[in-house]
Amino acid sequence: MGTEKNKVYRFERKFFISNLRGSEVKSIVKFHPYMFSEIFHKRHVNNIYFDTMNFDNYSDNVEGSSNRVKFRIRWYGDMFGFIEKPVLELKIKNSMLGRKESYKLKSFTLDKIFDSSVIEKVFIDSDLPEPIKYRLKFLMPSLLNRYVREYFMSTDKKFRITIDSEQVFVGIGKNFNCFLNRFNDNENTILELKYDQDHDSKANLVTNQFPFRLTKSSKYVNGVSKINFDIY
């Protein structure tokens, strides 16, 4: 079926950091007692998020709904142009636990003539389960975003960290996308600590060594708030 599923729930703890540059956050991670080291080259991550016409997913995030599902298309490299190897991701949250389901999509082009018909054809032509296709009929593109991601692993391989910086948020909708509604965020950095449930008892030993506060920051909520000022 061309799917990649991760049915194991894991913890994700986020830190929204506004008083340090990405390079400074990286230095703190590297000097952590758990001896985090880079495990992959840094790269640009791009996403198209989907929501209902009433932005129900956005509201669920803001209100802190414990059970929710977020739909997005993810790819790496250039934000615009011919998009190769895009993946549909369902990010499923259950309180602080989360997991992802991933489905390979057909390639498409993201440019100024992009509208919902382009992505609808991608969904139709891709090998997606029928229940997923049905749910997508009620969703529309709601946000385009991009950031630089760096990857780290603790020396015991029980904890993984990602650092996201140089965030860009771009308005996107069903029709007439000129991509002029844009917000660049070079001031804030997102650090995420990810680990399996089996290691939760040791997680505080990791987080307590950071000079940051845990937050419930969501890139989707932040982006929609910056781009769509009148969603209510």
ABEGO torsion letter per residue (X at the ends): XGBBBBABBBBBBBBBBAABBAAAAAAAAAABAAGBBBABBBBBBBBBBBBBAAGAAAAAAAAGBABBBBBBBBBBEBABEBBBGBBBBBBBBBEABBBBBBBBBBBBBBBAABBAAAAAAAAAABBBBAAAAAAAAABBBABBBBBBBBBBBBAAGABBBBBBBGBBBBBBBABGBAGABBBBBAABBBBBBBBBAAAAAAAAAAAAABABBBBABBAAAAAAAAABAAAX
